[in-house]
Amino acid sequence: MTPTLAQDIRAAAALLASATDVTVLGHVRPDADALGSALALGRALLQRGARVRVSFGEPDEAPETLRWLDEDALLTHPDDLPDTEALLVCVDTPVPKRLGRLAGRVELAGDVLVIDHHATNTGYGTCNVVDESAEASAILVFRILDELGVELDEPIARGLYAGIVTDTSGFRRASPETHRMAARLLEAGVDPESVVRRIVDERPFAWLPMLSSVLAGAELEPEAAQGKGFVHAIVGVDAAGTVRAEEVESVIDVVRSVREAAVAAVLKQDPSNPGQWQISLRSLGIDVSAVATEFGGGGHRQAAGCTIAGTAEAVLAGLRDALERAPLL
């Protein structure tokens, strides 16, 4: 840990130690890192006597696979949040825009603590704990809780473990220090098989025909992405309407496995605005965060996302062009 990061963690812990009323926000369409981290932090603050709310801009409900992490019923609908907060915590969110309809709360809050591991983070908080080298935001929350002297119980550990295991692809990209953190979480009572099964492995039967129809239309462009190969698939509104959002999000993990392509993309049609596409990008050799940033998105060098309006053909053309300009890893 760098001296600067250690100082930022101490500053964040001091801010949280004196907090009595806190709203913790994750990004829109929260994943296990955003929501698991937020709920773990929220429970720790609740146990210290603070009033705590955890929320996100969209959709109206948390993903079904993650709701069981909310041990203390902290999840709060955006309409039920107070007008402003003395302390607003934004987790796993590199820019306010990723908060969706809650982005305006950043300017209204007294103090804003940002805890994030994205390379594209703009440091928009009054206090920022940002470390691109951390494999998950949950790791940074873990370090802050250590600084606060929080004793890990099973629900706190479970939220942190959910964020770490998913953002490291089952610890395939985890450092020795992250493995040591995971050991502490298991010692606190986490059942790793249960967490992975409920969040990652279990799918409804409807996932199979949806995946079949989507993959049937997948295309490989071996010469694209600076000759490293580009594979892509499209999830239209009809296919997406047969399954939960979790199943739609999982398609990229299948498409990215194609060995002939260094870059994978999944275009997901927005049900509320069919002319708009949510893009998931994964890469082994090209900085896809640079690609996502061109379209107003962001993320990590090997995993990023953005939203683009237009026809699927036009969106793919724009992605191809951006991949030709993107830095190599």
C-alpha positions in Angstrom: 0.0 0.0 0.0 1.4 3.4 -1.0 1.8 6.1 1.7 -0.7 8.3 -0.1 -3.3 5.5 -0.2 -2.7 4.8 3.5 -3.3 8.4 4.3 -6.5 8.4 2.2 -7.8 5.3 4.1 -7.0 7.0 7.5 -8.9 10.1 6.3 -11.9 8.0 5.2 -11.9 6.1 8.5 -11.9 9.3 10.4 -14.8 10.7 8.4 -16.8 7.5 8.9 -15.9 7.3 12.6 -17.8 10.5 13.4 -20.7 9.9 11.0 -24.2 9.6 12.5 -26.3 9.6 9.3 -24.9 8.1 6.0 -26.2 7.3 2.6 -24.1 4.7 0.6 -24.6 4.6 -3.1 -23.5 2.1 -5.7 -23.6 2.5 -9.5 -26.6 1.9 -11.6 -27.4 -1.8 -12.3 -25.2 -2.7 -9.3 -23.0 -5.8 -9.4 -21.7 -7.8 -6.5 -18.8 -5.5 -5.9 -20.8 -2.3 -5.7 -23.7 -3.7 -3.7 -21.7 -6.2 -1.6 -19.2 -3.4 -0.6 -22.0 -0.9 0.1 -24.0 -3.3 2.3 -20.8 -4.5 4.2 -19.9 -0.9 4.9 -23.5 0.0 5.7 -23.8 -2.8 8.3 -20.5 -1.9 9.9 -21.7 1.8 10.3 -25.1 0.6 11.6 -23.4 -1.4 14.3 -21.5 1.8 15.3 -24.8 3.5 15.9 -25.2 5.5 12.6 -28.4 5.7 10.6 -27.6 4.1 7.2 -29.3 3.8 3.8 -27.9 1.9 0.8 -29.3 2.8 -2.6 -28.6 3.0 -6.4 -30.2 4.9 -9.3 -31.6 2.0 -11.3 -33.4 -0.4 -11.6 -36.0 0.0 -8.9 -35.0 -3.3 -7.2 -31.6 -4.9 -6.5 -30.7 -7.9 -8.7 -32.4 -11.0 -7.2 -29.1 -12.8 -6.9 -27.8 -10.0 -4.6 -30.8 -9.2 -2.4 -29.9 -11.9 0.2 -26.7 -9.9 1.1 -29.0 -7.2 2.6 -29.0 -8.6 6.2 -30.2 -5.4 7.8 -32.8 -4.2 5.3 -30.6 -1.2 4.4 -31.7 -1.1 0.7 -33.7 2.1 0.2 -35.6 3.2 -2.9 -34.3 6.5 -4.4 -37.6 8.1 -3.7 -37.3 7.4 0.0 -33.9 9.1 0.4 -33.6 12.4 2.3 -33.2 15.6 0.3 -29.5 15.8 1.2 -26.9 14.0 3.3 -24.2 15.2 5.7 -22.1 12.3 4.4 -22.6 10.6 1.0 -20.5 7.5 0.2 -20.1 6.5 -3.4 -18.8 2.9 -3.9 -17.4 1.4 -7.1 -18.5 4.5 -9.0 -15.8 6.3 -11.1 -17.9 9.3 -12.1 -21.1 10.8 -10.8 -22.8 10.0 -14.1 -22.7 6.3 -13.1 -25.0 7.1 -10.2 -27.8 7.7 -12.8 -30.7 9.7 -11.4 -28.8 10.0 -8.1 -25.8 11.9 -9.6 -27.1 15.3 -8.4 -26.8 14.2 -4.8 -23.0 14.6 -5.0 -23.2 18.4 -5.3 -25.8 18.6 -2.5 -24.1 16.5 0.1 -21.9 17.9 2.9 -19.0 15.5 2.5 -18.6 12.9 -0.3 -16.4 9.9 0.3 -15.5 8.0 -2.9 -14.3 4.4 -2.7 -13.3 3.0 -6.0 -10.8 1.0 -8.0 -11.5 2.2 -11.6 -8.7 3.8 -13.6 -11.2 6.3 -15.0 -12.2 7.7 -11.5 -12.2 11.5 -11.6 -11.7 12.0 -7.8 -15.0 13.8 -7.5 -15.3 13.3 -3.7 -14.2 15.6 -0.9 -12.4 12.5 0.3 -11.2 9.9 -2.2 -9.9 6.3 -1.6 -9.1 5.3 -5.2 -6.7 2.5 -6.1 -6.6 1.1 -9.6 -4.4 -1.7 -8.5 -7.1 -3.0 -6.1 -8.9 -5.9 -7.8 -12.2 -4.8 -6.3 -13.7 -1.9 -4.4 -14.5 -4.4 -1.7 -10.8 -4.6 -1.0 -10.7 -0.9 -0.3 -13.8 -1.1 1.9 -12.1 -4.0 3.8 -9.0 -1.8 4.4 -11.1 1.1 5.7 -13.0 -1.2 8.0 -9.7 -2.5 9.4 -8.7 1.1 10.0 -11.9 1.7 11.8 -11.3 -1.4 14.0 -14.5 -3.1 12.8 -14.8 -6.8 13.8 -15.8 -8.9 10.9 -19.0 -10.8 11.3 -20.4 -13.2 8.7 -22.8 -10.7 6.9 -20.1 -8.1 6.6 -17.6 -10.7 5.4 -20.1 -12.1 3.0 -20.7 -8.8 1.2 -16.9 -8.2 0.9 -16.3 -11.8 -0.3 -19.1 -11.4 -2.9 -17.4 -8.3 -4.4 -13.9 -9.9 -4.4 -14.8 -13.3 -5.8 -16.7 -11.8 -8.7 -14.4 -9.0 -9.6 -11.4 -11.3 -9.6 -13.2 -14.0 -11.7 -13.1 -16.5 -9.0 -9.6 -15.3 -7.7 -7.9 -15.9 -11.1 -6.7 -12.3 -11.0 -6.1 -12.0 -7.3 -2.8 -11.1 -5.6 -1.4 -13.0 -2.7 -2.6 -10.2 -0.4 -6.1 -10.5 -1.7 -6.0 -14.3 -1.1 -5.0 -13.5 2.5 -8.0 -11.1 2.8 -10.2 -13.9 1.5 -8.9 -16.3 4.2 -9.9 -13.8 6.9 -13.4 -13.6 5.3 -13.7 -17.4 5.4 -12.6 -17.4 9.0 -15.4 -14.9 9.8 -17.9 -17.5 8.6 -18.4 -17.0 4.9 -19.5 -20.1 3.0 -17.7 -19.7 -0.4 -19.6 -22.4 -2.2 -22.9 -20.8 -1.2 -21.9 -17.3 -2.2 -20.6 -18.3 -5.7 -23.5 -20.7 -6.3 -26.2 -18.1 -5.5 -24.5 -15.2 -7.3 -22.7 -16.7 -10.2 -23.6 -20.3 -10.9 -27.4 -20.7 -10.6 -29.5 -19.7 -13.6 -33.1 -20.3 -14.5 -33.9 -22.6 -17.3 -35.0 -19.7 -19.5 -31.3 -18.6 -19.6 -30.5 -21.6 -21.9 -32.8 -20.7 -24.8 -31.9 -17.0 -24.4 -28.2 -17.8 -24.5 -28.7 -20.1 -27.5 -30.5 -17.5 -29.6 -27.9 -14.8 -28.7 -24.8 -16.9 -29.4 -26.3 -18.1 -32.7 -25.9 -14.6 -33.9 -22.4 -14.0 -32.5 -19.7 -12.9 -35.0 -16.0 -13.1 -35.0 -13.8 -10.6 -36.9 -10.3 -11.9 -36.8 -8.6 -8.9 -38.4 -10.4 -6.3 -36.2 -9.1 -4.7 -33.0 -5.6 -4.1 -34.5 -5.4 -7.6 -35.8 -6.1 -9.1 -32.4 -9.6 -10.2 -33.1 -13.0 -8.9 -32.1 -16.0 -11.1 -31.2 -19.4 -9.6 -30.5 -23.0 -10.6 -29.8 -26.3 -8.8 -29.5 -29.0 -9.2 -26.9 -32.2 -7.6 -28.3 -35.2 -6.6 -26.2 -37.1 -9.8 -27.1 -34.3 -12.1 -25.8 -33.7 -9.9 -22.8 -37.3 -9.9 -21.9 -37.3 -13.7 -21.2 -34.8 -13.5 -18.3 -33.6 -11.4 -15.4 -31.0 -8.7 -15.9 -28.4 -11.0 -14.2 -28.7 -13.4 -17.1 -28.3 -10.7 -19.7 -25.2 -9.5 -17.9 -23.7 -13.0 -17.8 -23.6 -13.2 -21.7 -20.3 -11.4 -21.8 -18.6 -14.0 -19.7 -19.4 -16.6 -22.3 -18.5 -14.5 -25.4 -15.2 -13.4 -23.9 -14.0 -17.1 -23.8 -13.4 -17.1 -27.6 -9.7 -17.7 -27.9 -9.4 -16.2 -31.4 -10.4 -12.7 -30.2 -8.6 -10.5 -27.7 -11.7 -8.2 -27.4 -15.3 -9.2 -26.7 -18.4 -7.0 -26.7 -22.0 -7.6 -25.9 -24.6 -5.1 -27.1 -27.6 -5.1 -24.8 -30.7 -3.2 -26.1 -32.3 -0.9 -23.6 -35.9 -2.1 -23.0 -37.0 1.4 -22.2 -35.2 2.9 -25.1 -34.7 0.4 -28.0 -32.5 2.9 -29.9 -29.9 2.8 -27.1 -27.4 0.0 -26.3 -25.6 -0.8 -23.1 -22.1 -2.2 -24.0 -20.0 -4.6 -22.1 -16.4 -4.8 -23.2 -13.7 -7.3 -22.2 -10.1 -7.6 -23.4 -6.8 -9.4 -23.0 -4.6 -7.1 -25.1 -6.3 -3.7 -25.7 -7.3 -1.0 -23.2 -11.1 -1.1 -23.5 -11.5 1.6 -20.8 -10.1 4.0 -23.5 -12.8 2.8 -25.9 -15.6 3.1 -23.3 -14.4 6.6 -22.4 -14.8 7.8 -26.0 -18.5 7.0 -25.6 -19.0 8.6 -22.2 -18.4 5.4 -20.2 -15.4 4.0 -18.4 -14.1 1.1 -16.4 -10.9 -1.0 -16.2 -8.4 -1.6 -18.9 -9.6 -5.1 -19.4 -13.3 -4.7 -18.5 -15.3 -1.6 -19.3 -18.7 -0.4 -20.4 -20.6 2.4 -22.0 -24.0 3.3 -23.5 -24.3 4.2 -27.2 -27.4 5.3 -29.2 -28.0 4.2 -32.8 -28.5 1.0 -34.7 -26.6 -2.1 -33.8 -24.6 -1.8 -37.0 -23.7 1.8 -36.3 -22.7 1.0 -32.7 -20.5 -1.9 -33.9 -18.9 0.4 -36.5 -18.1 2.9 -33.8 -16.6 0.3 -31.6 -14.4 -1.1 -34.4 -13.0 2.4 -35.1 -12.3 3.1 -31.4 -10.5 -0.3 -31.0 -8.1 0.6 -33.8 -7.1 3.7 -31.8 -7.0 2.1 -28.3 -3.7 1.6 -26.5 -2.3 -1.9 -26.4 -1.7 -3.5 -23.1 
